[in-house]
Amino acid sequence: MEKIAIVGGGIIGLTLANLLPPEKFEITLYDEPTGQATKASAGIISPWLSKRRNKQWYQLAKAGAALLPKLAQDFQLDEAIYRQVGSLILQPEENLAALTELAETRKIDAPEIGDIHLLSNQETAEMLPLLKPQKSLFITGGARLDGLGYLNHLKKIATDIQFHNEKVQIKNPETLLTSHGPEQYDRIVLAVGPHLKELSAPLNYQVDIRPQKGQLIVFETNFTSEDWPVAMLAGESDLIPFNNGKILLGATHENDANWDLEPTNAAFHQLTEGAASFLIQPEKLFQFPHSQRVGTRAYTSDFAPFFGELPDGIIVASGLGSSGLTTGPMIANLLANFLNNHEKKWDSYQKSLINYLK
């Protein structure tokens, strides 16, 4: 049996731990979750209309969106955690025809987009009553995912995994320095987000990674919201309804905040003001009790993730940025296939590792 240490209990680390067969691997997961991006996140799974130029990122995100329904079934995710409710895309009216054409084109290679509908003013408002009447594009394949709920559920079902809530250091490619002293492993996986830079420093690696602060707002409402679609608003704010009247608005992308985890009034005003022009009665939502989630993402110079095996045998994964809920499970799946079947089928999903880690 192969001994595997996974450092980092976010969306990559925990998904990978649950994908590896326990009869073949003895898995120990080390995690100190302060500021963890997944724990603070909730997001929209709907990458198909992205206009990012990085074609490899799009292939990764598209594959991740296609994989999540299967993982939801395999992991028995509750609908409060993951559900395909459809995505509303709100853009200036003059852009909607081009977006519809893009959706039809991309559906050829991504049938999981589902049905594509150009909605009238009234149809948009009826589908998500918080919105003012306005034209929109609706795709039925879009989904919502609660990062915290996902992590909690995966921990619950991971009965064969040893969990240690602590920071560790790496001594060499086979040894971790833990609170119980040095621990030897056949393979070490580093999935620690922006902490990869400091964790890999003793091995003289230079990593193109930096922290990005993200904040989102959670409104506790009395709305009957479980069947509402998610809404991708023009600008930085997304509107994400969950069960039991929980409405999320987010998230910010703060590149200069480093490791600060304090919620700010500036973020609250930025997100609410950005969403207000799309809402029929903004005060109707903003009057409800709210809290703010704060996490620290990892991002690279080109805003693309990276993952794979280093020359010394260590496996790394980082740089997910704001698309981690979509790309993270797919990265974990690719790494699981490598560890289990020795398949390195990831060149089409990323640039070479030397672009990010030397």
C-alpha positions in Angstrom: 0.0 0.0 0.0 1.3 3.4 -1.0 1.6 6.1 1.6 0.3 9.5 0.4 0.5 12.8 2.2 -1.8 15.5 1.0 -1.0 19.0 2.3 -4.0 21.2 2.0 -7.7 20.4 2.6 -9.3 22.7 0.1 -11.2 21.7 -3.0 -8.2 19.9 -4.7 -6.9 18.2 -1.6 -10.2 16.8 -0.3 -11.5 15.8 -3.7 -8.2 14.0 -4.5 -8.3 12.2 -1.1 -11.8 10.9 -1.8 -11.0 9.8 -5.4 -8.0 7.6 -4.4 -9.0 4.0 -3.7 -8.4 3.2 0.1 -7.5 -0.4 -0.8 -4.5 1.0 -2.7 -3.5 4.1 -0.8 -3.0 5.0 2.8 -3.8 8.7 2.9 -3.0 11.4 5.5 -4.3 14.9 4.9 -2.7 17.9 6.7 -4.6 21.1 6.8 -4.7 24.4 8.6 -7.7 26.1 7.1 -7.3 29.7 8.2 -8.3 31.9 5.2 -8.9 28.9 3.0 -10.5 30.0 -0.3 -12.9 27.0 -0.7 -14.2 27.3 2.8 -15.2 31.0 2.2 -16.5 30.4 -1.3 -19.8 29.7 -3.1 -19.9 30.0 -6.8 -21.4 29.6 -10.2 -20.4 26.6 -12.4 -20.9 28.1 -15.8 -17.7 28.6 -17.7 -18.9 28.2 -21.3 -19.3 31.9 -22.2 -16.0 33.0 -20.8 -14.0 35.1 -23.3 -10.6 34.4 -21.7 -8.0 34.0 -24.3 -6.3 31.0 -22.6 -7.8 28.1 -24.5 -6.2 25.6 -22.1 -7.9 27.2 -19.2 -11.2 26.9 -21.0 -10.7 23.2 -21.7 -10.0 22.7 -18.0 -13.0 24.7 -16.9 -15.3 23.0 -19.5 -14.1 19.6 -18.3 -14.6 20.6 -14.7 -18.2 21.7 -15.3 -18.9 18.3 -17.1 -17.3 16.3 -14.3 -19.2 17.9 -11.4 -22.6 16.2 -12.0 -20.8 12.8 -11.8 -19.0 13.8 -8.6 -22.2 15.0 -7.1 -23.7 11.6 -7.7 -20.6 9.6 -6.6 -20.2 11.7 -3.5 -24.0 11.9 -2.9 -23.9 15.7 -2.6 -27.1 17.2 -1.3 -28.9 19.7 -3.5 -28.2 22.4 -0.8 -24.5 21.9 -1.8 -24.6 21.4 -5.6 -27.5 21.8 -8.0 -27.9 22.6 -11.6 -30.4 25.5 -11.5 -29.4 27.2 -14.7 -27.5 30.5 -15.3 -28.9 33.9 -16.2 -26.3 36.1 -18.0 -27.1 39.8 -17.7 -25.3 42.0 -20.2 -26.1 45.1 -22.1 -28.8 44.2 -24.6 -26.6 44.9 -27.6 -24.3 42.1 -26.4 -26.9 39.3 -26.0 -27.1 38.3 -29.6 -23.4 37.7 -29.8 -23.4 35.8 -26.5 -26.2 33.6 -27.8 -24.2 32.8 -30.9 -21.2 32.0 -28.8 -23.3 29.7 -26.6 -24.6 27.8 -29.6 -21.1 27.4 -31.0 -19.6 26.1 -27.7 -22.5 23.7 -27.2 -21.2 21.7 -30.1 -18.2 20.5 -27.9 -20.0 21.1 -24.6 -23.5 19.7 -24.7 -23.6 20.1 -20.9 -24.5 23.8 -21.5 -28.0 22.5 -21.9 -30.8 24.5 -23.5 -30.1 28.1 -24.5 -32.9 30.7 -24.3 -32.9 34.5 -24.9 -35.4 35.8 -22.4 -37.6 38.8 -22.5 -37.8 41.5 -19.8 -40.7 39.8 -18.1 -39.3 36.2 -18.4 -36.1 37.3 -16.7 -38.0 38.9 -13.8 -40.3 35.8 -13.4 -37.3 33.5 -13.3 -35.5 35.4 -10.6 -37.9 37.8 -8.9 -35.1 39.9 -7.3 -34.2 41.2 -10.8 -35.8 44.1 -12.5 -37.3 43.4 -15.9 -34.5 43.2 -18.5 -33.4 40.9 -21.3 -31.0 38.1 -20.5 -29.5 34.9 -21.7 -30.4 31.7 -19.9 -28.6 28.4 -20.1 -30.0 25.4 -18.3 -26.7 23.7 -17.5 -25.4 26.3 -15.1 -25.1 25.2 -11.5 -24.3 26.5 -8.0 -21.8 25.0 -5.5 -21.3 25.9 -1.9 -17.6 25.5 -1.1 -18.0 25.2 2.7 -20.8 22.6 2.4 -18.7 20.6 -0.2 -15.7 20.5 2.1 -17.8 19.5 5.2 -19.5 16.7 3.2 -16.3 15.3 1.8 -14.7 15.2 5.3 -17.8 13.3 6.5 -17.5 10.6 3.9 -13.7 10.3 4.0 -13.7 7.6 6.7 -10.5 5.9 5.6 -8.4 9.2 5.6 -6.3 10.4 8.6 -6.8 14.1 9.2 -4.4 16.4 11.0 -5.3 20.0 11.6 -1.9 21.5 11.6 0.7 23.3 9.5 3.7 21.2 8.3 7.0 21.9 6.7 8.7 19.9 4.0 12.2 18.6 4.6 12.7 16.7 1.4 10.5 15.1 -1.3 9.7 12.2 1.0 9.6 13.8 4.4 7.3 16.2 6.2 8.1 17.9 9.5 5.0 17.6 11.6 4.0 18.2 15.2 4.8 14.6 15.9 8.3 14.8 14.3 9.4 13.7 10.8 7.0 11.6 8.8 8.0 9.6 5.7 5.8 9.1 2.7 6.0 7.5 -0.7 4.4 10.5 -2.3 3.7 14.1 -1.2 1.0 16.3 -2.7 1.1 20.0 -2.1 -2.3 21.6 -2.7 -2.0 24.6 -0.4 -3.1 27.5 -2.6 -1.0 30.7 -2.1 1.1 29.0 0.7 2.9 26.9 -1.9 5.5 29.6 -2.3 6.6 29.4 1.4 6.1 25.7 1.7 8.3 24.8 -1.2 11.0 27.3 -0.4 13.2 24.8 1.6 13.6 22.8 -1.6 14.7 26.0 -3.5 11.7 26.3 -5.7 10.6 29.7 -7.0 6.9 29.8 -7.5 4.8 32.3 -9.6 2.0 32.6 -7.0 0.5 35.4 -4.9 -2.5 35.8 -2.6 -5.7 37.4 -3.6 -8.3 38.4 -1.1 -11.9 37.6 -1.9 -15.0 38.7 0.0 -18.6 37.8 -0.6 -21.8 38.7 1.3 -24.4 36.2 2.7 -27.9 37.6 3.1 -30.3 35.6 5.3 -33.7 36.3 3.8 -37.2 34.8 4.0 -37.3 34.3 0.2 -38.3 30.9 -1.3 -35.1 30.8 -3.3 -34.2 27.1 -3.7 -35.4 26.9 -7.3 -34.0 30.3 -8.5 -31.2 30.3 -11.1 -27.8 31.9 -10.5 -27.3 35.3 -12.1 -24.0 36.4 -13.7 -24.2 40.2 -13.6 -22.1 42.5 -15.8 -19.2 43.6 -13.6 -17.8 41.9 -10.5 -20.9 40.9 -8.7 -22.7 37.5 -9.1 -26.0 36.7 -7.4 -26.2 33.2 -6.1 -29.5 32.0 -4.5 -29.3 28.9 -2.2 -31.8 27.1 -0.2 -33.7 28.5 2.9 -33.5 32.1 1.6 -29.7 32.3 1.6 -28.6 34.8 -1.1 -24.9 35.3 -1.8 -23.4 38.2 -3.6 -19.8 38.2 -4.6 -17.0 38.2 -4.9 -14.2 40.8 -4.8 -10.8 40.4 -6.3 -8.3 42.3 -4.1 -4.8 41.9 -5.3 -3.1 44.1 -2.7 -4.6 42.8 0.5 -2.0 40.0 0.9 -3.1 37.8 3.9 -5.7 40.1 5.4 -8.9 38.3 6.4 -10.9 41.2 7.8 -14.2 41.9 6.2 -14.5 45.5 5.0 -17.2 48.0 4.5 -15.6 48.9 1.2 -16.2 45.4 -0.1 -19.8 45.5 1.0 -20.4 48.8 -0.7 -18.6 47.7 -3.9 -20.6 44.5 -4.2 -24.0 46.0 -3.3 -23.5 49.0 -5.5 -22.4 46.8 -8.4 -25.6 44.7 -8.1 -28.1 47.4 -7.3 -28.7 48.5 -10.9 -29.8 45.0 -11.7 -32.3 44.6 -8.8 -35.9 45.7 -8.9 -35.8 46.8 -5.2 -32.2 46.6 -3.9 -33.2 47.6 -0.4 -35.5 44.6 -0.3 -32.5 42.4 -0.3 -30.0 44.6 1.5 -32.3 45.1 4.5 -31.8 41.5 5.6 -29.2 40.4 8.2 -25.9 39.6 6.5 -22.4 38.3 7.1 -19.3 38.4 5.0 -17.1 35.5 4.1 -13.4 36.2 3.5 -10.8 33.9 1.9 -7.4 34.0 0.2 -7.1 32.7 -3.3 -3.9 31.9 -5.2 -3.3 33.4 -8.5 -0.5 33.4 -11.1 0.8 36.1 -13.5 -1.4 34.8 -16.3 -4.3 34.0 -13.9 -4.2 30.3 -14.9 -3.8 27.3 -12.6 -1.0 24.8 -12.7 -0.6 21.2 -11.5 1.5 18.1 -12.0 4.7 16.3 -11.0 8.0 17.9 -10.2 11.3 16.3 -11.1 11.8 15.2 -7.5 8.4 13.4 -7.5 6.4 15.9 -5.5 3.0 16.7 -6.9 1.8 20.3 -6.8 -1.4 22.2 -7.6 -2.2 25.9 -7.2 -3.2 29.1 -8.9 -6.9 28.4 -9.1 -7.9 32.0 -8.8 -11.6 32.7 -8.8 -12.5 29.7 -10.9 -11.5 27.1 -8.3 -14.9 25.6 -7.7 -15.0 24.7 -11.4 -11.4 23.8 -12.1 -10.4 22.3 -8.7 -12.3 19.0 -8.9 -11.1 18.4 -12.4 -7.5 19.0 -11.4 -8.0 16.5 -8.5 -9.5 14.0 -10.9 -6.5 14.3 -13.3 -4.0 13.9 -10.4 -6.0 10.9 -9.1 -5.7 9.2 -12.5 -2.0 9.9 -12.5 -1.4 8.4 -9.0 -3.7 5.5 -9.5 -3.1 4.6 -13.2 0.1 6.6 -14.0 -1.8 8.6 -16.6 -0.4 12.0 -17.4 -3.2 13.3 -19.5 -3.1 17.0 -18.7 -1.1 18.8 -21.4 -4.2 20.1 -23.1 -5.4 21.7 -19.8 -2.4 23.8 -18.9 1.0 25.3 -19.9 4.2 23.5 -18.8 4.9 23.7 -15.1 8.2 25.5 -15.8 6.1 28.6 -16.6 5.1 28.8 -12.9 7.6 26.8 -10.8 11.4 26.6 -11.2 
